[in-house]
């Protein structure tokens, strides 16, 4: 029998247990703690376990705290079966399911599910070795995107977007991957490249249906301004909230019944390429997006802890958000976006975050610890902070973010200065195509 909970009273203080893969969820845990709730954080990755020290209470074995928790929150894919099992015992769980894990981690499964739900997809082919992929491109010259599958897709710099219409750049990259990775690369996709605007739509799901408003997001994945350099997964994001979206209607909305059938309770995002010919979904993120959740949180006008609890409890409601635009940029340090323990320890570990003025609004700790009230960089990836801004216009949001960044000194840091610039051109295209 499902446990009953009183989710209506926002003044009730509850016990939140957070299970994190890499520690990215720190700022959400910290925010819920500042709202007066009790929190405990477990980080699975051993090199990341210093993250959060001095900010929130940490635990070494999350399973010993299941009975303590009023709600359990998982921040990454791969925990789906655990979430499903906990839900059957009556625990309130905000996280994935076995089905939504597959949507994100198994690209082939995700594409097949899109087809099953009568959603237009881009042509793709899956490969398990580089030789066959190279032969395929040689026989079918075109522009392609190389998309790793499974766990290796977490190494975002391995995703490669080709620009040559004959596929010659993709062939060179495949040959380079074959030399450096051999058989350890695993399965991957070659997807036909389509030109247009890259945009994602996301929403929270309460186990029965989507909770509005929806979030429309524009990611900036390359390391350098003007979309130069390697793919990093994310350097920054701009977004806005809306109650209606043609992109949502054509994609996520069609999954509502299926998500309910598979007992999903959490946040889900679908990334698309859109143009005058249609909407083409690329991939799912069936968990919190990073840095998406922190930019979103700055625009949500209610207690995050209470809101997440109500979603996990299956409540139907609409949450209030700020009008206009929100934006955020990562401040990173060496060796980001690569992993090199020696470089990290030499240049970045234990570096202090210095604030010229003691103003921390819109500054979100990512891979940090707190010692004697000082914020220090830890972990092993080099992601230090996310700095956000908001405003009635995108320019207003950019200005607020830049002002906040100018108040911060982080040794050897770098960040994108052009987050949000694409909006001027992208919005014109989206209006012209009837997608805003």
FIKEBA-519607 format. One line per field, with one value per residue (C-alpha): residue number from 1; x, y, z; chain. Coordinates in steps of 0.25 Angstrom, whole numbers, plus 2048, in hexadecimal, padded with zeros to 3 digits. Example, Ala and Ser with C-alpha at 12.3 -4.5 7.8 and 13.67 -1.06 7.14 Angstrom:
# residues 2
k 1,2 $
east 831,837 $
north 7EE,7FC $
up 81F,81D $
c A,A $
***
This chain:
# residues 436
k 1,2,3,4,5,6,7,8,9,10,11,12,13,14,15,16,17,18,19,20,21,22,23,24,25,26,27,28,29,30,31,32,33,34,35,36,37,38,39,40,41,42,43,44,45,46,47,48,49,50,51,52,53,54,55,56,57,58,59,60,61,62,63,64,65,66,67,68,69,70,71,72,73,74,75,76,77,78,79,80,81,82,83,84,85,86,87,88,89,90,91,92,93,94,95,96,97,98,99,100,101,102,103,104,105,106,107,108,109,110,111,112,113,114,115,116,117,118,119,120,121,122,123,124,125,126,127,128,129,130,131,132,133,134,135,136,137,138,139,140,141,142,143,144,145,146,147,148,149,150,151,152,153,154,155,156,157,158,159,160,161,162,163,164,165,166,167,168,169,170,171,172,173,174,175,176,177,178,179,180,181,182,183,184,185,186,187,188,189,190,191,192,193,194,195,196,197,198,199,200,201,202,203,204,205,206,207,208,209,210,211,212,213,214,215,216,217,218,219,220,221,222,223,224,225,226,227,228,229,230,231,232,233,234,235,236,237,238,239,240,241,242,243,244,245,246,247,248,249,250,251,252,253,254,255,256,257,258,259,260,261,262,263,264,265,266,267,268,269,270,271,272,273,274,275,276,277,278,279,280,281,282,283,284,285,286,287,288,289,290,291,292,293,294,295,296,297,298,299,300,301,302,303,304,305,306,307,308,309,310,311,312,313,314,315,316,317,318,319,320,321,322,323,324,325,326,327,328,329,330,331,332,333,334,335,336,337,338,339,340,341,342,343,344,345,346,347,348,349,350,351,352,353,354,355,356,357,358,359,360,361,362,363,364,365,366,367,368,369,370,371,372,373,374,375,376,377,378,379,380,381,382,383,384,385,386,387,388,389,390,391,392,393,394,395,396,397,398,399,400,401,402,403,404,405,406,407,408,409,410,411,412,413,414,415,416,417,418,419,420,421,422,423,424,425,426,427,428,429,430,431,432,433,434,435,436 $
east 800,805,809,800,807,802,809,7FF,806,813,817,819,828,82B,837,83E,848,84F,857,861,86A,874,870,86A,85D,864,85E,850,853,859,84C,843,84B,84A,83B,83B,83A,843,84D,857,85F,866,870,873,880,88B,894,888,885,88B,881,877,880,87C,870,866,866,86D,86B,873,868,85B,853,854,84C,840,837,83C,838,82A,82F,83A,840,849,851,855,851,855,84D,840,83E,841,837,82D,82F,82F,822,81B,81F,817,823,821,82C,830,838,838,833,838,831,836,844,843,83E,84A,855,851,850,84B,840,83D,83B,832,829,828,824,81A,814,812,81D,826,834,841,848,852,85A,861,86E,877,884,88B,88E,880,87C,888,883,875,879,881,875,86B,873,86B,86D,86B,86C,874,86C,872,868,868,871,87B,872,875,882,87B,888,886,87A,87D,875,87A,879,87F,873,87C,87E,88D,88F,887,88F,89C,896,892,8A0,8A5,89C,89F,8AE,8AC,8A0,8A0,895,893,88A,87E,872,86F,866,868,85C,859,85C,851,853,849,848,84B,841,83C,82F,82E,823,822,819,811,80F,802,804,80D,80D,80D,813,81C,82B,831,840,84C,859,867,86F,87D,888,88B,882,87B,87A,889,891,88D,880,87F,871,86E,874,868,859,84E,83F,831,824,817,80A,809,813,811,81E,819,80C,814,81D,81C,80D,80C,813,80A,802,80F,816,80B,80A,819,817,821,822,82C,831,832,838,838,842,83E,843,838,836,82C,82A,827,82B,836,839,847,848,841,847,83E,843,847,84F,85C,85D,84E,848,850,84C,83E,83E,841,834,82B,823,821,828,830,830,821,81F,827,820,812,817,81C,80E,807,800,7FA,7FD,803,810,813,81F,825,822,82D,83A,844,852,85E,86D,877,884,88E,89D,8A7,8A7,898,892,89D,8A0,8AF,8B1,8BF,8BB,8AF,8B7,8C2,8BA,8AC,8AA,8A7,8A7,89F,892,894,888,88C,87F,878,86C,869,85B,85B,868,867,872,874,881,884,887,886,891,891,886,88E,88A,895,895,895,891,898,891,894,886,886,87A,86D,86A,85C,854,846,83E,832,83B,847,850,84B,84E,85C,85F,85B,864,870,86F,86F,87A,883,881,888,897,89B,8A9,8AC,89D,896,887,87F,87C,871,867,859,85F,858,84A,849,84A,844,838,835,836,82D,823,823,822,816,81D,81D $
north 800,80E,817,823,831,83F,846,853,85A,861,864,855,852,844,83B,83A,830,833,828,82E,828,833,83D,847,848,84F,85D,857,850,85D,864,85A,85B,86A,869,862,853,848,843,838,836,82A,82B,81E,822,820,82C,835,832,83F,847,84D,84C,858,85B,84F,842,837,828,81C,812,817,80A,80C,818,814,813,820,827,82D,82E,828,830,82A,833,82A,81F,811,810,80D,7FF,804,80F,805,7FC,807,80C,7FE,7FF,80C,815,823,823,82E,828,81F,811,805,80A,819,814,80D,819,821,816,80D,817,80C,809,818,819,80D,813,820,818,810,81D,822,82D,830,82C,82E,823,81B,80F,808,802,7F9,7FB,807,7FF,7FD,80B,811,808,80C,81B,818,812,81C,829,834,83C,834,835,82A,827,81D,814,80E,813,819,824,82B,82F,83A,83E,831,836,83C,844,843,84F,849,845,839,834,835,83C,831,826,82D,82D,81F,81A,822,81C,80E,811,817,80E,801,7F8,7FF,80A,801,804,811,818,81F,829,831,83F,849,858,861,866,85D,85E,856,855,84F,84D,847,83A,836,827,82A,837,842,84E,85C,866,860,864,867,867,86A,863,868,85C,860,864,872,87E,87D,86E,86B,860,852,84E,84F,84A,858,866,86E,86F,879,876,87B,875,873,86C,869,864,85D,856,850,84C,845,83D,83C,83D,830,829,82D,81F,817,81E,81C,80D,80C,814,81F,82A,835,83F,83B,843,841,847,84A,851,859,85F,863,854,84F,84C,841,83B,838,832,831,836,82F,835,843,84A,851,85D,85E,85B,866,870,86B,86C,87B,87D,875,87D,873,869,85F,855,856,856,849,843,846,840,833,833,833,840,848,857,862,869,878,87D,88A,890,893,88C,884,882,87B,878,86E,874,868,866,85C,852,853,84E,842,83A,83A,838,83E,84B,84D,84B,854,860,85F,857,85F,86C,876,87D,88C,895,8A4,8A7,89D,89B,88D,88E,887,880,871,868,85C,854,85B,859,863,865,870,877,877,870,867,85F,850,843,840,847,855,85B,865,86E,871,880,884,890,893,89F,8A3,8A2,899,8A5,8A8,89A,89A,8A7,8A2,896,89D,8A7,89B,894,8A1,8A0,893,88F,881,87E,878,878,879,87B,87E,88D,88B,882,887,88E,884,888,894,88B,87F,886,88C,87E,877,882,881,872,873,86C,877 $
up 800,7FC,808,809,80B,80E,803,804,80F,80A,819,81C,81D,817,815,808,804,7F7,7EF,7E5,7DA,7D9,7E3,7D9,7E2,7ED,7EB,7EB,7F8,7FE,7FA,800,80D,80D,80C,81A,816,81B,810,80E,801,7FC,7F0,7E9,7E2,7EC,7E6,7E7,7F5,7FB,7F3,7FD,809,812,80B,80E,816,80F,810,80C,80A,806,808,817,816,80E,81A,81F,812,80E,800,7F8,7EC,7E1,7D8,7CD,7C3,7C7,7D4,7CD,7D3,7E1,7DF,7DA,7E6,7F0,7EB,7EC,7FB,7FD,7FD,7F6,7EB,7E2,7D7,7CB,7C7,7C0,7B4,7B4,7B7,7A9,7A2,7A6,7A6,79A,78F,786,78F,791,782,781,78C,784,778,780,785,776,778,76C,76E,766,75E,767,767,773,772,77C,774,76D,760,75D,760,757,74C,74D,74C,740,739,73E,73E,746,753,75F,76E,776,783,78D,794,7A3,7AE,7A5,7A0,7AD,7A7,79F,797,790,789,77B,772,764,75A,74D,744,73F,74D,74C,75A,760,759,75F,76D,76C,768,774,77E,778,77B,789,78E,786,78B,798,792,791,789,782,778,76B,76A,75D,760,75E,75F,767,775,781,78C,797,79F,7AD,7B8,7C5,7C6,7D2,7CF,7C8,7BF,7BC,7C6,7BF,7BC,7B1,7B0,7A2,7A2,799,79C,799,798,792,79B,794,790,782,783,782,788,78D,793,7A2,7A5,7A9,7AB,7AD,7AA,7A8,7AA,7AD,7B3,7AB,7AD,79E,794,786,788,795,78E,783,78C,79C,79D,794,79F,7AB,7AB,7A9,7B4,7BE,7BA,7BE,7CB,7C8,7D2,7CF,7C4,7B5,7AA,79B,792,784,777,770,763,759,755,763,771,773,781,783,791,79F,7AC,7B6,7C3,7C8,7BD,7C1,7C2,7BD,7CB,7D2,7C7,7C9,7D8,7D7,7D0,7D8,7E2,7ED,7F7,7EE,7F9,7FA,7EB,7E9,7F5,7EF,7E1,7E8,7EF,7E2,7E5,7D9,7DA,7D2,7D7,7D6,7CE,7CA,7BD,7B3,7B0,7B9,7B6,7BC,7B9,7BF,7C5,7C3,7C5,7C0,7BB,7B7,7AE,7AF,7BB,7C0,7CE,7CE,7C7,7D0,7DD,7D8,7D2,7D9,7E5,7F2,7EA,7F2,7EC,7EF,7EF,7EE,7F5,7FE,7F4,7F0,7EA,7DD,7E0,7E1,7E7,7DE,7E2,7EE,7FD,808,812,81D,815,808,7FB,7F6,7E9,7EA,7E3,7D6,7CA,7CB,7CC,7D7,7D6,7CE,7CE,7C9,7C5,7C1,7BB,7B3,7A7,7A3,7A4,7B2,7B6,7B0,7B6,7C4,7C2,7BE,7CA,7D3,7CC,7CD,7DC,7DC,7DB,7D9,7D5,7C7,7C4,7B7,7B2,7A6,7A4,799,7A0,79B,78F,786,78A,781,774,77A,77F,771,76B,775,773,764,765,76F,77B,785 $
c A,A,A,A,A,A,A,A,A,A,A,A,A,A,A,A,A,A,A,A,A,A,A,A,A,A,A,A,A,A,A,A,A,A,A,A,A,A,A,A,A,A,A,A,A,A,A,A,A,A,A,A,A,A,A,A,A,A,A,A,A,A,A,A,A,A,A,A,A,A,A,A,A,A,A,A,A,A,A,A,A,A,A,A,A,A,A,A,A,A,A,A,A,A,A,A,A,A,A,A,A,A,A,A,A,A,A,A,A,A,A,A,A,A,A,A,A,A,A,A,A,A,A,A,A,A,A,A,A,A,A,A,A,A,A,A,A,A,A,A,A,A,A,A,A,A,A,A,A,A,A,A,A,A,A,A,A,A,A,A,A,A,A,A,A,A,A,A,A,A,A,A,A,A,A,A,A,A,A,A,A,A,A,A,A,A,A,A,A,A,A,A,A,A,A,A,A,A,A,A,A,A,A,A,A,A,A,A,A,A,A,A,A,A,A,A,A,A,A,A,A,A,A,A,A,A,A,A,A,A,A,A,A,A,A,A,A,A,A,A,A,A,A,A,A,A,A,A,A,A,A,A,A,A,A,A,A,A,A,A,A,A,A,A,A,A,A,A,A,A,A,A,A,A,A,A,A,A,A,A,A,A,A,A,A,A,A,A,A,A,A,A,A,A,A,A,A,A,A,A,A,A,A,A,A,A,A,A,A,A,A,A,A,A,A,A,A,A,A,A,A,A,A,A,A,A,A,A,A,A,A,A,A,A,A,A,A,A,A,A,A,A,A,A,A,A,A,A,A,A,A,A,A,A,A,A,A,A,A,A,A,A,A,A,A,A,A,A,A,A,A,A,A,A,A,A,A,A,A,A,A,A,A,A,A,A,A,A,A,A,A,A,A,A,A,A,A,A,A,A,A,A,A,A,A,A,A,A,A,A,A,A,A,A,A,A,A,A,A,A,A,A,A,A,A,A,A,A,A,A,A,A,A,A,A,A $
***
